Amino acid sequence: QEQLVESGGGLVQAGGSLRLSCAASGRTFSNYAVGWFRQAPGKERDFVAAISRSGSNTAYADSVKGRFTISRDNAKNTVYLQMNSLKPEDTAIYYCAAYLQITNLLKAGGFAYDYWGQGTQVTVSS
């Protein structure tokens, strides 16, 4: 079983950068694909990015392509989300989530993910 803990959120001005971390406690982290999701007040939770268990495949929402980069370090049981050129509309609670990856296809639906962190707040001021 994986336990996920996000960190790195905070307040940043538009155009700035933040790096989120998602630390996992399980011993089989390298078997899991990991995704980042976000939820703004009054809105549904949206997919942001995902990375395969090996790190060789990634996927991004159109709204963050070219600005956000997902990566992982399996030796450290950690997945990162580097966020550059932040916009006020990126303001949300960011969650990392994981599922046991069987096929090469990365999943964007939150229902496919089995484990979730508690979230970290990202606020981008204009």
C-alpha positions as CSV (number, residue, x, y, z in Angstrom):
1,Q,0.0,0.0,0.0
2,E,1.3,3.4,-0.9
3,Q,1.0,6.5,1.2
4,L,1.5,9.8,-0.6
5,V,2.5,13.2,0.8
6,E,2.7,16.3,-1.3
7,S,4.8,19.3,-0.5
8,G,6.1,22.5,-2.2
9,G,3.0,24.5,-2.6
10,G,2.8,28.2,-1.7
11,L,2.1,31.7,-2.9
12,V,3.8,32.9,-6.0
13,Q,3.4,35.8,-8.4
14,A,2.2,35.3,-12.0
15,G,5.1,34.2,-14.2
16,G,6.9,32.6,-11.3
17,S,7.8,28.9,-10.6
18,L,7.2,26.3,-8.0
19,R,8.2,22.6,-7.7
20,L,5.8,20.2,-6.1
21,S,7.0,16.9,-4.6
22,C,5.1,13.8,-3.9
23,A,6.8,11.4,-1.6
24,A,5.6,7.8,-1.3
25,S,6.2,5.5,1.6
26,G,5.6,2.1,0.0
27,R,8.3,-0.4,-1.0
28,T,7.0,-1.0,-4.5
29,F,6.7,2.6,-5.7
30,S,8.4,1.8,-9.0
31,N,5.4,-0.3,-9.9
32,Y,3.1,2.6,-9.8
33,A,2.2,5.3,-12.3
34,V,1.7,8.7,-10.7
35,G,-0.5,11.6,-11.6
36,W,-1.0,15.1,-10.5
37,F,-4.5,16.6,-10.3
38,R,-5.8,19.9,-9.2
39,Q,-9.0,21.3,-7.9
40,A,-9.9,25.0,-7.7
41,P,-12.7,26.3,-5.5
42,G,-16.1,25.5,-6.9
43,K,-14.7,23.4,-9.7
44,E,-14.2,19.8,-10.5
45,R,-10.9,18.0,-10.0
46,D,-8.9,18.1,-13.2
47,F,-6.0,16.0,-14.5
48,V,-2.7,17.9,-14.8
49,A,0.0,15.4,-15.6
50,A,1.0,11.7,-15.3
51,I,4.2,9.7,-15.5
52,S,4.8,6.0,-16.1
53,R,6.3,3.8,-13.5
54,S,9.7,3.9,-15.2
55,G,9.5,7.6,-16.0
56,S,9.8,6.9,-19.7
57,N,6.3,8.1,-20.6
58,T,4.5,11.3,-19.6
59,A,1.2,12.9,-20.3
60,Y,-0.1,16.5,-19.8
61,A,-3.3,18.4,-19.9
62,D,-3.3,20.9,-22.7
63,S,-3.6,23.8,-20.3
64,V,-0.1,23.0,-18.8
65,K,1.8,21.7,-21.8
66,G,5.1,23.6,-22.2
67,R,4.9,25.1,-18.7
68,F,4.8,22.1,-16.4
69,T,7.2,19.1,-16.3
70,I,6.6,15.9,-14.4
71,S,9.5,13.7,-13.4
72,R,10.3,11.0,-10.9
73,D,13.2,9.6,-8.9
74,N,12.4,6.0,-7.9
75,A,15.4,5.7,-5.7
76,K,13.9,8.5,-3.6
77,N,10.3,7.3,-4.0
78,T,9.4,10.8,-5.2
79,V,7.6,12.4,-8.1
80,Y,8.0,16.0,-9.0
81,L,5.9,18.6,-10.8
82,Q,8.0,21.6,-12.0
83,M,5.6,24.4,-12.7
84,N,6.9,27.4,-14.7
85,S,5.2,30.5,-16.1
86,L,2.5,30.2,-13.5
87,K,-0.8,31.9,-14.1
88,P,-3.6,32.9,-11.7
89,E,-5.8,30.2,-13.2
90,D,-3.3,27.6,-12.0
91,T,-4.5,28.4,-8.4
92,A,-5.8,25.2,-6.9
93,I,-5.1,22.4,-4.4
94,Y,-2.8,20.0,-6.1
95,Y,-3.0,16.3,-5.4
96,C,-0.8,13.5,-6.4
97,A,-2.2,10.0,-6.9
98,A,-0.9,6.6,-7.9
99,Y,-2.1,3.4,-9.5
100,L,-0.5,0.0,-10.1
101,Q,0.6,0.2,-13.8
102,I,-0.1,-2.9,-15.8
103,T,-0.2,-1.6,-19.4
104,N,1.8,1.2,-21.0
105,L,-1.2,3.4,-21.3
106,L,-1.2,6.4,-18.9
107,K,-4.6,7.2,-17.3
108,A,-6.0,10.6,-16.9
109,G,-9.2,9.7,-15.1
110,G,-9.1,10.2,-11.3
111,F,-11.2,7.1,-10.8
112,A,-8.3,5.0,-12.1
113,Y,-6.1,6.0,-9.2
114,D,-6.0,4.0,-6.1
115,Y,-4.0,6.2,-3.7
116,W,-4.2,9.9,-3.1
117,G,-2.2,12.4,-1.1
118,Q,-3.8,15.1,1.1
119,G,-3.1,17.9,-1.3
120,T,-1.0,21.1,-1.3
121,Q,-2.2,24.6,-2.0
122,V,-0.8,26.6,-4.9
123,T,-1.9,30.2,-5.1
124,V,-0.8,32.4,-8.0
125,S,-1.3,36.1,-7.6
126,S,-1.8,38.5,-10.5
